[in-house]
Amino acid sequence: MRCSSCQHTNSRVLESRSAESGQSIRRRRECLSCQHRFTTYERIEFVPITVIKRDGKRESFDRSKLVRGLIRACEKTGLSSGHLETLAEEIEAQLQGRSLREIASSEIGELVLLHLRPLSEVAYVRFASVYRQFRGIRDFVDTLNHLQNPLNEAEDTETRPNFDADLSDSESVDRESPASCATPS
């Protein structure tokens, strides 16, 4: 590891600890040449996930976009930023666990909504309003009625995308209704 001060390549590890819920290792190092101390992180290198946007464009999955969308949806709801980071890690881990490396942005949005619903109804409605591109008050009323009616849960299970299934591109969930759209960017 190259020293950030003198660029010398030899250093010793002073301390190692798990970081980011076990997804990386934080190491405190000391340069053997100048005794400068610095921190490094080792992360598991994931195979990149490609997100298929609503307009058909493909881009690499960007966890920071997911976190920004969660932060916007959860403002003033009492959910801590640490909790949102953990939520983003869980969602990313679920995506990494899939065997396919391409995923429709609509599936990511639905996955976020599944995680937000039990945490905060306000955050759920905020995220849904952007993700599903609400066009008027009727969309809000429908969503609120859906939240209040637990009988809809069985219907949701039938229409909800199966995130564990290995679908080819032609079988991916692709709806043109306002109820499914890309994640906020």
C-alpha positions in Angstrom: 0.0 0.0 0.0 1.4 3.4 -1.0 1.8 6.0 1.7 -0.4 9.1 1.1 2.4 11.3 2.4 5.7 10.1 0.9 4.5 7.5 -1.6 6.7 4.8 -0.1 5.2 1.3 -0.7 6.0 -0.4 2.6 3.7 0.1 5.6 2.5 -1.9 8.6 -1.0 -2.5 9.7 -1.7 -1.1 13.1 -5.4 -2.0 13.4 -8.0 -3.9 11.3 -11.8 -3.8 11.8 -14.9 -4.6 9.9 -16.7 -1.7 8.3 -19.9 -1.2 6.4 -21.8 -4.1 8.0 -19.0 -6.5 7.2 -18.8 -5.5 3.5 -15.3 -4.0 3.9 -12.3 -4.0 6.2 -10.9 -0.7 7.5 -7.1 -0.8 8.2 -5.1 1.7 10.0 -1.5 1.8 8.6 1.8 3.4 9.4 4.4 4.1 6.7 7.8 2.4 7.5 9.6 5.3 5.9 8.1 8.5 7.3 5.9 7.0 10.1 2.8 8.8 8.6 -0.5 7.1 9.6 -3.3 6.6 7.2 -6.5 4.6 6.7 -7.3 2.2 3.9 -10.4 0.2 3.1 -10.7 -3.2 1.4 -14.0 -4.0 -0.3 -15.2 -7.0 -2.0 -15.1 -6.4 -5.7 -18.6 -7.0 -7.0 -19.4 -7.8 -10.6 -21.1 -4.6 -11.9 -24.8 -4.5 -12.2 -26.3 -2.9 -15.3 -29.6 -1.0 -14.8 -32.0 -0.8 -17.7 -33.7 2.6 -17.5 -37.2 3.3 -18.5 -36.1 4.7 -21.9 -34.0 1.6 -22.6 -30.7 3.2 -21.8 -28.3 1.1 -19.8 -26.0 2.4 -17.0 -24.0 1.0 -14.2 -25.8 0.6 -10.8 -24.9 3.6 -8.6 -25.5 3.0 -4.9 -25.1 6.7 -4.2 -28.2 7.5 -6.4 -30.1 4.9 -4.4 -29.0 6.6 -1.1 -29.9 10.0 -2.4 -33.4 8.9 -3.3 -33.8 7.3 0.1 -32.6 10.4 1.9 -35.0 12.6 -0.1 -37.9 10.3 0.6 -37.1 10.0 4.3 -36.4 13.6 5.2 -38.0 14.6 8.5 -39.4 11.0 9.1 -37.0 10.2 12.0 -35.1 7.6 10.0 -31.3 8.1 10.6 -28.8 8.3 7.8 -27.1 5.3 9.2 -30.3 3.3 8.9 -30.7 4.5 5.3 -27.1 3.4 4.5 -27.9 0.0 5.9 -31.1 -0.2 3.9 -29.1 0.7 0.7 -26.5 -2.0 1.6 -29.3 -4.6 2.0 -30.9 -3.6 -1.4 -27.5 -3.7 -3.1 -26.7 -7.1 -1.5 -30.0 -8.5 -2.9 -29.2 -7.2 -6.3 -25.7 -8.7 -6.1 -27.2 -12.0 -5.1 -29.0 -12.3 -8.4 -27.4 -14.4 -11.1 -28.3 -11.9 -13.8 -26.2 -8.8 -14.1 -28.9 -6.6 -15.7 -32.0 -5.4 -13.9 -34.8 -3.1 -14.9 -34.9 0.1 -12.9 -38.6 -0.6 -12.2 -37.6 -3.7 -10.3 -35.2 -1.7 -8.2 -37.9 0.9 -7.4 -40.3 -1.9 -6.3 -37.6 -3.4 -4.1 -37.1 0.0 -2.4 -40.8 0.3 -1.9 -40.9 -3.2 -0.3 -38.3 -2.1 2.2 -39.8 1.4 2.9 -43.3 0.3 3.5 -42.7 -1.2 7.0 -40.3 1.6 8.0 -42.3 4.7 7.2 -45.6 5.2 5.3 -44.6 8.8 4.6 -41.3 7.8 3.1 -43.1 5.1 1.1 -45.6 7.6 -0.4 -42.8 10.2 -1.1 -40.7 7.6 -2.9 -43.7 6.2 -4.8 -44.7 9.7 -5.9 -41.4 10.2 -7.7 -40.8 6.6 -8.7 -44.3 6.0 -10.1 -44.6 9.6 -11.5 -47.8 10.6 -9.8 -49.7 12.9 -12.0 -52.3 14.1 -9.6 -54.1 13.8 -6.3 -55.9 10.6 -7.5 -52.5 8.8 -7.5 -51.8 9.8 -3.9 -55.3 8.8 -2.8 -55.0 5.4 -4.5 -51.6 4.8 -2.8 -52.9 5.9 0.6 -56.0 3.6 0.2 -53.6 0.8 -0.7 -51.5 1.4 2.4 -54.7 1.4 4.6 -56.2 -1.8 3.1 -54.2 -4.9 4.2 -56.3 -7.0 1.9 -54.4 -5.7 -1.1 -51.3 -7.5 0.2 -52.4 -10.7 -1.4 -53.0 -8.9 -4.7 -49.5 -7.3 -4.5 -47.9 -10.7 -4.1 -49.3 -11.7 -7.5 -48.3 -8.6 -9.4 -45.0 -7.9 -7.6 -41.9 -8.8 -9.7 -40.0 -11.8 -8.5 -36.6 -10.5 -7.6 -35.1 -14.0 -7.2 -36.2 -15.3 -10.5 -33.7 -15.4 -13.4 -35.5 -13.6 -16.1 -34.1 -13.0 -19.6 -34.3 -9.4 -20.9 -37.4 -10.2 -22.9 -39.1 -11.5 -19.7 -38.1 -8.5 -17.5 -40.9 -6.4 -16.0 -41.6 -3.6 -18.4 -44.8 -1.7 -17.8 -45.8 1.7 -19.3 -48.3 2.6 -16.6 -47.5 5.3 -14.1 -47.3 2.6 -11.5 -43.8 1.5 -12.6 -41.0 3.7 -13.5 -37.3 4.3 -12.8 -35.7 5.1 -9.6 -35.3 8.9 -8.9 -32.1 10.2 -10.4 
